[in-house]
Amino acid sequence: MKALLVLDDPRRAQAFVDYLSELGLHCELTQDDNGHVHIWLVDEARFEEAHREAKRFLAEPFHPRYQEASWKRGDSHARFADGPPQRGWASDLLRQTGPVNLLVLLACLLVYGLSWLGLPMFGVLSFPPRLDGLLGAEFWRVFTPALMHFSLMHLVFNLFWWWYLGGMVERRLGSSKLLVLLLVAAVLPNLLQFWASGPRFGGLSGVVYALLAYVWFSGRLNPARGIGLPDGMAVFMVVWLVLGFADLLGTPVANMAHLGGALIGLLQAWLDNRRRAAY
């Protein structure tokens, strides 16, 4: 058997397996201690065909063809001997995150809260007025603008996607992978945004764009990694970029940071896929 896909939703996984069964692609399901469902292809010789179907499933996981396949079998429930234990919403929330994800989320909330109380966080964390300011003791200010947010909506929007996408990457690929993406997708887009508009910018948006691009492209290149997003999310990312550059969003936007983050995410996904293919 060969690993094909990893999903969070047992019913969705079973629907996909039922659909594959109709195509003669027989799979088995296993479930780990964290509740993740692993889909294993029995006939490894047909992996390329199954891989194409996995890509199509990730692009449109709610297509009726999958639910219809389960209905034909008369049961839409995942067939496990022991299902995952029931948890409360707080436990489920924490289960979707990891140490790096949670630490950055709390840091952003802390910075916003201290700013709301009147503390001069912008002066402490913002990008320095000149690049040579990064060569001294305050080198960390090349990163810290990512922790600042200038409105509640800005904060909530960025933190939701950071929690969702960052948690997905950290649970599946490890804390080190998320940490690398965080640092690279904060530092390089911050430098790019400074070059474009000066030091008055902030927010986790560049990192969020990097994660959106990384998760989407990784799912397209290799669904077996267990991360992915529908193609509609990639369309949303491009449309939002275009609206920002066209100045149609009605608020100042760090467009170069967004673009830089997206390019970093795409490049990192491509590099990771090449490394995996080399082994």
C-alpha positions, -999 to 999 in steps of 0.1 A, spaced: 0 0 0 10 36 -6 0 68 13 -23 89 -9 -38 116 13 -43 128 49 -75 146 59 -91 160 91 -127 150 83 -134 112 85 -167 115 66 -152 135 38 -123 109 36 -148 80 35 -168 97 7 -136 101 -13 -126 65 -7 -161 54 -18 -158 74 -50 -123 59 -57 -138 24 -51 -163 31 -79 -133 38 -102 -117 5 -91 -91 23 -70 -94 4 -37 -81 22 -6 -80 16 32 -84 42 60 -64 44 92 -67 70 119 -39 83 141 -41 95 177 -47 131 166 -78 122 147 -62 126 112 -75 101 86 -48 85 64 -59 72 30 -38 43 16 -40 31 -19 -39 -7 -22 -27 -11 -58 5 10 -59 7 5 -97 -23 29 -101 -9 57 -79 -7 83 -107 -44 78 -115 -53 80 -78 -30 111 -74 -49 129 -101 -82 121 -84 -68 134 -51 -58 167 -67 -94 170 -81 -108 162 -47 -88 188 -30 -99 214 -56 -136 207 -50 -140 185 -19 -177 192 -16 -186 181 -51 -218 159 -51 -200 131 -68 -183 121 -35 -214 122 -13 -233 103 -40 -207 75 -39 -213 71 -1 -250 71 -6 -247 42 -30 -230 23 -3 -257 32 21 -235 47 47 -217 81 48 -199 75 81 -162 66 81 -158 30 89 -135 28 120 -137 4 149 -131 32 174 -138 69 165 -120 98 180 -131 109 215 -156 138 217 -140 171 227 -152 205 237 -148 235 214 -118 249 234 -100 215 232 -108 213 194 -94 249 190 -61 240 207 -59 207 189 -58 226 156 -27 246 166 9 241 178 36 259 198 48 282 170 13 289 158 0 297 193 30 318 204 27 341 174 -11 344 178 -6 354 215 22 378 206 0 396 181 -29 398 206 -5 411 233 10 438 210 -25 450 199 -37 450 235 -7 471 247 -12 495 218 -49 499 227 -38 507 263 -17 536 249 18 521 250 41 532 221 44 498 205 48 512 170 79 531 180 94 499 196 85 473 169 82 492 136 107 490 108 135 515 113 135 547 92 168 537 76 182 502 67 214 508 86 192 508 117 190 470 113 228 466 116 229 475 153 212 461 184 177 465 169 181 440 140 150 422 152 129 451 138 131 436 104 107 410 117 86 426 144 63 448 121 46 414 113 33 414 149 16 449 147 -20 454 136 -37 488 132 -74 478 136 -95 451 151 -106 438 117 -70 437 105 -61 417 135 -90 392 134 -87 386 97 -49 379 98 -51 358 130 -79 336 117 -59 327 86 -26 324 106 -44 300 130 -60 280 103 -32 277 78 -3 279 102 -19 252 124 -24 230 93 13 233 84 26 228 119 4 197 126 13 180 93 48 192 86 62 202 120 70 233 140 104 238 122 86 241 88 62 267 101 90 286 118 110 288 86 80 300 66 72 326 93 107 341 94 113 341 57 78 354 48 81 382 74 116 394 68 119 394 30 84 410 24 91 435 51 123 446 33 103 447 0 76 468 16 101 492 31 117 497 -3 83 504 -18 67 527 8 90 534 37 87 522 74 50 528 81 35 494 77 27 463 97 7 432 100 9 394 94 -5 397 59 27 388 41 30 357 61 -6 348 56 -2 352 18 29 330 20 9 303 38 -20 305 14 3 301 -15 23 273 1 -6 252 13 -25 256 -20 5 248 -42 17 219 -20 -17 204 -23 -16 206 -61 19 192 -63 16 164 -38 -17 158 -21 -1 130 0 15 157 22 -20 162 37 -23 199 32 -42 218 5 -68 244 -3 -95 246 -30 -85 265 -62 -110 291 -53 -87 303 -25 -59 308 -50 -83 329 -71 -93 349 -40 -56 356 -33 -50 369 -68 -81 390 -69 -72 406 -35 -37 413 -48 -51 430 -79 -76 451 -59 -48 462 -36 -25 473 -64 -54 490 -81 -61 509 -48 -97 498 -47 -99 484 -11 -104 518 5 -76 515 30 -38 515 28 -25 480 19 11 466 21 9 453 -15 45 445 -19 45 425 13 15 405 0 31 399 -33 64 390 -18 48 366 7 28 348 -21 59 344 -42 78 330 -12 50 305 -5 49 293 -41 87 289 -43 90 271 -10 63 246 -20 81 240 -53 114 235 -35 99 211 -9 83 190 -37 116 188 -56 134 177 -24 108 150 -17 111 138 -54 148 135 -51 146 109 -23 
